[in-house]
Amino acid sequence: MGGGMINSIAGGGTLLTFPALIALGVPSVVANATSTVALWPGSLTSFWGYREAIRPIRPWWLHWAIPSLAGGITGALLLIRTPEARFNALVPWLIWGATALFVLQRPMMRWIGGHSRTHTEVESEAPPRRYLLYQFGVSVYGGYFGAGAGILMLAAFEMMGLRNIHTMNGLKNWCGLNINAIAVAVFVVSGIIIWPMALAMAVGAMAGGAIGSRMAQRVGQVWVRRAVVAIGIGSGVAMFLKGA
């Protein structure tokens, strides 16, 4: 539920669900795939909560769906082809990298805000191709691991000139919905999902996504962000020591 809420508000829910599965003794590649499947229903309820916020940019939906789907399937295929030992060695650095993105999100957005166009200049334009190519790269990472991908997407939307955080969050959730939909399909076909865990966590993720999309405008995010950072750092250290 916490992972669903955090994904809805700022991204980074994987920093809760993935370490939780690892702590239960699930192998890392299987834990990553199971976490993705578990969180995906939460992105559905979260996107539904933001549907009105992204109505003004509805013509952009297909533009963003194509690179998201293409990158998501690429990242998912890379994951299931990565040897377990190699992925275990990467995990601490993936977690720390995602945590660093989470920490740097606000200063990065402020800096970008001072070097980008105004919202009114982009409303009538299709997304520039360079941002769609960037979205493909982010989506490859999203299909492979995912934590922090939402932060990378928000940075691109800010650089394009979007200013309404709820519109940006809605577009981020739409892209994440597509990335993880195709990744989930790959993981299901590959047969590496632990379904009892995935289904139980999905119930919580759906509730968290619905709550997060409605509460994002009312609840202070400072303590939520601090908790995610602490969990991310601690999880990375634990995984590093486990593999040492």
Secondary structure, DSSP 8 states (H G I E B T S, - for coil): -HHHHHHHHTS-THHHHHHHHHHTT--HHHHHHHHHHHHHHHHHHHHHHTTTTTGGGGGGHHHHHHHHHHHHHHHHHHHHTS-HHHHHHHHHHHHHHHHHHHHHHHHHHHHHHTTS--GGGTTTS---HHHHHHHHHHHHHHHHT-TTHHHHHHHHHHHHT---HHHHHHHHHHHHHHHHHHHHHHHHHHT---HHHHHHHHHHHHHHHHHHHHHTTTS--HHHHHHHHHHHHHHHHHHHHHH-
